[in-house]
Amino acid sequence: MATDEADLFNATKLVFECLDQGTSTAGWLSTMALHAGDALPADVAAIGVDTNILKVLRRAPLMTDNLLSYVEDHGIPLIIPGQSAHEYWNNHGAIVRDIEGIYSGVETLKKKILALNVSDEQVHAVQEIELHIERLATEMHDSRRPELLKESVAFWENVMPKARVCNVSRLAFKELAEVRFATKTAPGFADTKKISQALGDFFVWADFLLGLALSGLGSSTKHQQRVVFVTDDDKPDWKASGKPHPVLASELFRLTGHHLQIMGSKEFERTITPT
């Protein structure tokens, strides 16, 4: 989606001011009270997806189709943080390496069991276990499949025309990202061992907010709705008692006037699946 330079400048300025927290973050209590009472608005204003959800979607074509149909039918933006897209490709090779370790462990276990001279029934049971693990591993990681890259390209070709992929300036936001990490400001502070990962979470969030700003979701909106961010990350820098961290909720409320809802992949799949 093409973006006018003036619109990008203004949206970036709004996002920076929001993340800099130079003014009051009022609004977090009201939105968290709605969460506490399970009283979020029913209407969805926008949807954003984290890196781990992009991986889930690539492995689930039907879920991807349901998502694209959902945003089109409801006339809402689908936002992919640029950082999430980067991390998706950064981890592409790791998918294969991880699953190779699983296969190696299963093969070792199989040899040890068969060396015990077990019965035919037990041999069959071991073979069944191996088959189930292989199927599970394939579903989870799509490893040892020569079409892995081809499928990823097909996934992006399907999604990109209906999504807004945004990137804030890394250089312009770098100092702000580091200050937020030093002050344990969500998201990212739970990744204390890896500042690069922590800053990655910050840029996922910043990119997402930029996408919302560019999509016209401003704080002047009178009809309050919920903005759904989908992630399977349950660490406390994203969630508090299973609900969005108040800092994140307040920043999104300040920027858009809407309420943040963080969903996991399973709940999200139920939400977008036609009944």
C-alpha positions as CSV (number, residue, x, y, z in Angstrom):
1,M,0.0,0.0,0.0
2,A,1.5,3.3,-1.1
3,T,1.9,6.0,1.6
4,D,2.1,9.7,1.1
5,E,5.3,11.2,2.5
6,A,3.4,13.8,4.5
7,D,1.0,11.2,5.9
8,L,4.0,9.1,6.9
9,F,5.8,12.0,8.6
10,N,2.7,13.0,10.6
11,A,1.9,9.4,11.6
12,T,5.5,8.7,12.6
13,K,5.5,11.9,14.7
14,L,2.3,10.8,16.5
15,V,3.7,7.3,17.2
16,F,7.0,8.7,18.5
17,E,5.2,11.1,20.9
18,C,3.0,8.3,22.1
19,L,5.9,5.9,22.7
20,D,8.0,8.7,24.3
21,Q,5.3,9.1,26.9
22,G,6.0,12.7,27.3
23,T,2.5,13.4,28.3
24,S,-0.1,11.6,30.5
25,T,-0.9,8.0,29.6
26,A,-4.5,8.5,31.0
27,G,-6.9,6.0,29.6
28,W,-5.2,2.8,30.8
29,L,-7.5,2.4,33.8
30,S,-10.7,2.7,31.8
31,T,-9.6,0.3,29.2
32,M,-8.3,-2.2,31.8
33,A,-11.6,-1.9,33.6
34,L,-13.3,-3.1,30.5
35,H,-11.0,-6.1,30.3
36,A,-11.6,-6.9,34.0
37,G,-15.3,-6.9,33.3
38,D,-15.0,-8.7,30.0
39,A,-16.8,-5.7,28.5
40,L,-14.7,-4.8,25.5
41,P,-16.6,-3.4,22.5
42,A,-17.8,-6.0,20.1
43,D,-16.7,-4.3,16.9
44,V,-13.1,-4.8,15.6
45,A,-11.3,-1.7,14.2
46,A,-8.1,-3.4,13.0
47,I,-6.0,-6.6,13.3
48,G,-2.2,-6.9,13.7
49,V,-0.2,-10.1,13.8
50,D,3.1,-11.0,15.5
51,T,6.0,-13.0,14.1
52,N,4.8,-16.3,15.6
53,I,1.4,-15.8,14.1
54,L,2.8,-15.4,10.6
55,K,4.4,-18.8,11.0
56,V,1.1,-20.3,12.1
57,L,-0.7,-18.7,9.2
58,R,1.8,-20.0,6.7
59,R,1.2,-23.5,7.9
60,A,-2.6,-23.1,7.9
61,P,-3.8,-21.9,4.4
62,L,-7.5,-22.2,5.5
63,M,-6.9,-20.0,8.5
64,T,-5.1,-17.5,6.3
65,D,-8.0,-17.4,3.9
66,N,-10.4,-16.9,6.8
67,L,-8.4,-14.0,8.0
68,L,-8.2,-12.3,4.6
69,S,-12.0,-12.8,4.2
70,Y,-12.6,-11.5,7.7
71,V,-10.7,-8.2,7.2
72,E,-12.3,-7.8,3.7
73,D,-15.8,-8.5,4.8
74,H,-15.5,-6.1,7.8
75,G,-13.6,-3.4,5.9
76,I,-10.8,-3.3,8.5
77,P,-7.0,-3.0,8.0
78,L,-4.7,-6.0,8.5
79,I,-1.4,-4.7,9.8
80,I,1.9,-6.7,9.7
81,P,4.7,-4.9,11.6
82,G,7.8,-4.7,9.4
83,Q,9.8,-6.2,12.3
84,S,7.6,-9.3,12.3
85,A,8.2,-9.8,8.6
86,H,12.0,-9.4,9.1
87,E,11.9,-11.9,12.0
88,Y,9.8,-14.4,10.0
89,W,12.6,-14.6,7.4
90,N,15.4,-14.5,10.0
91,N,14.0,-17.7,11.5
92,H,13.3,-19.5,8.3
93,G,16.4,-21.6,8.4
94,A,16.0,-22.4,12.1
95,I,12.8,-24.3,11.3
96,V,14.8,-27.0,9.6
97,R,17.6,-27.1,12.1
98,D,15.2,-27.5,15.1
99,I,13.3,-30.3,13.5
100,E,16.4,-32.2,12.5
101,G,17.3,-32.4,16.2
102,I,13.9,-33.9,17.0
103,Y,14.2,-36.5,14.3
104,S,17.7,-37.4,15.5
105,G,16.5,-37.9,19.1
106,V,13.6,-40.0,17.9
107,E,15.8,-42.2,15.9
108,T,18.2,-42.7,18.8
109,L,15.3,-43.6,21.1
110,K,14.0,-46.1,18.6
111,K,17.3,-47.9,18.3
112,K,17.6,-48.2,22.1
113,I,14.1,-49.7,22.4
114,L,14.6,-52.1,19.6
115,A,17.9,-53.3,21.1
116,L,15.9,-54.6,24.0
117,N,14.5,-57.4,21.9
118,V,10.9,-56.3,22.5
119,S,7.9,-58.1,21.1
120,D,6.4,-57.4,17.7
121,E,3.5,-55.5,19.3
122,Q,6.0,-53.3,21.1
123,V,8.0,-52.8,17.8
124,H,4.8,-51.7,16.2
125,A,4.1,-49.3,19.0
126,V,7.5,-47.7,18.6
127,Q,6.9,-47.3,14.9
128,E,3.6,-45.7,15.6
129,I,5.2,-43.3,18.0
130,E,7.8,-42.4,15.4
131,L,5.1,-41.9,12.8
132,H,3.0,-39.6,15.1
133,I,6.1,-37.5,16.0
134,E,7.0,-37.2,12.4
135,R,3.5,-36.0,11.5
136,L,3.5,-33.6,14.4
137,A,6.9,-32.2,13.6
138,T,5.8,-31.7,10.0
139,E,2.7,-29.8,11.1
140,M,4.7,-27.7,13.5
141,H,7.8,-26.9,11.4
142,D,7.3,-28.0,7.8
143,S,10.8,-29.3,7.8
144,R,12.4,-31.6,5.3
145,R,10.1,-30.3,2.7
146,P,11.8,-28.9,-0.5
147,E,8.8,-26.6,-1.1
148,L,9.3,-24.7,2.2
149,L,10.6,-21.6,0.4
150,K,8.0,-21.9,-2.3
151,E,5.2,-22.1,0.2
152,S,6.5,-19.0,2.1
153,V,6.6,-17.0,-1.1
154,A,3.1,-18.1,-2.0
155,F,2.0,-17.1,1.5
156,W,3.3,-13.6,1.2
157,E,2.0,-13.2,-2.4
158,N,-1.5,-14.1,-1.0
159,V,-1.3,-11.8,2.1
160,M,0.6,-8.7,0.9
161,P,-2.1,-7.3,-1.4
162,K,-4.5,-7.1,1.6
163,A,-2.1,-6.1,4.3
164,R,-0.3,-3.0,5.4
165,V,3.4,-3.6,6.2
166,C,4.9,-0.7,8.1
167,N,8.4,0.2,9.5
168,V,9.3,3.1,11.7
169,S,12.7,4.5,11.2
170,R,15.1,2.3,13.1
171,L,17.7,5.1,13.5
172,A,15.1,7.7,14.6
173,F,13.5,5.3,17.2
174,K,16.7,3.6,18.4
175,E,17.4,5.8,21.4
176,L,13.8,5.7,22.5
177,A,13.8,1.9,22.2
178,E,16.9,1.7,24.4
179,V,15.5,4.1,27.0
180,R,12.3,2.1,27.3
181,F,14.3,-1.1,27.7
182,A,16.4,0.5,30.5
183,T,13.2,1.6,32.3
184,K,11.5,-1.8,31.8
185,T,8.7,-0.3,29.7
186,A,6.6,-2.8,27.8
187,P,7.1,-4.6,25.5
188,G,10.5,-6.3,25.6
189,F,11.6,-6.0,29.2
190,A,11.0,-9.7,29.9
191,D,13.8,-10.5,27.4
192,T,16.5,-9.4,29.8
193,K,19.2,-11.7,28.4
194,K,18.9,-10.4,24.9
195,I,18.6,-6.6,24.4
196,S,18.3,-7.3,20.6
197,Q,15.2,-9.4,21.2
198,A,13.8,-6.7,23.6
199,L,14.3,-4.0,21.0
200,G,12.8,-6.3,18.4
201,D,9.6,-6.5,20.5
202,F,9.6,-2.7,20.8
203,F,9.9,-2.3,17.0
204,V,7.1,-4.8,16.5
205,W,4.9,-2.6,18.7
206,A,6.1,0.6,17.1
207,D,5.5,-0.7,13.6
208,F,2.0,-1.9,14.6
209,L,1.1,1.6,16.0
210,L,2.4,3.2,12.8
211,G,0.2,0.9,10.7
212,L,-2.8,2.0,12.9
213,A,-2.0,5.7,12.5
214,L,-1.6,5.3,8.7
215,S,-4.9,3.5,8.5
216,G,-6.7,6.5,9.8
217,L,-7.4,5.2,13.3
218,G,-7.0,8.4,15.2
219,S,-7.9,9.3,18.8
220,S,-10.7,11.5,17.6
221,T,-12.7,8.4,16.7
222,K,-16.1,8.7,18.6
223,H,-17.2,5.1,18.3
224,Q,-14.9,3.0,20.4
225,Q,-13.9,-0.4,19.1
226,R,-11.3,-3.0,19.9
227,V,-8.0,-3.4,18.1
228,V,-6.8,-7.0,18.0
229,F,-3.1,-7.9,18.2
230,V,-2.5,-11.6,17.7
231,T,0.5,-13.2,19.4
232,D,1.3,-16.4,21.2
233,D,3.8,-14.5,23.4
234,D,2.5,-14.7,27.0
235,K,5.4,-13.0,28.8
236,P,4.6,-10.3,31.2
237,D,6.0,-7.6,28.9
238,W,2.9,-8.2,26.7
239,K,0.3,-9.3,29.2
240,A,-0.8,-8.8,32.8
241,S,-3.0,-11.5,34.2
242,G,-3.8,-12.6,30.7
243,K,-4.8,-9.2,29.5
244,P,-2.8,-6.5,27.6
245,H,-0.1,-4.8,29.6
246,P,-1.6,-1.5,30.8
247,V,1.2,0.5,29.2
248,L,0.4,-1.1,25.8
249,A,-3.3,-0.6,26.3
250,S,-2.8,3.1,27.3
251,E,-0.6,3.8,24.3
252,L,-3.0,2.3,21.8
253,F,-5.9,4.1,23.5
254,R,-4.1,7.4,23.3
255,L,-3.2,7.0,19.7
256,T,-6.5,5.6,18.4
257,G,-9.2,6.0,21.0
258,H,-9.8,2.3,20.8
259,H,-9.2,-0.6,23.2
260,L,-6.4,-3.2,22.8
261,Q,-7.2,-6.9,22.8
262,I,-4.3,-9.4,22.7
263,M,-5.4,-12.8,21.4
264,G,-3.5,-16.1,21.0
265,S,-3.7,-18.0,17.8
266,K,-6.3,-20.5,19.0
267,E,-8.8,-17.9,20.2
268,F,-8.1,-15.8,17.1
269,E,-8.8,-18.8,14.8
270,R,-12.2,-19.3,16.4
271,T,-12.9,-15.6,16.0
272,I,-12.3,-15.5,12.2
273,T,-13.7,-18.9,11.3
274,P,-17.1,-18.6,9.6
275,T,-20.0,-20.2,11.6
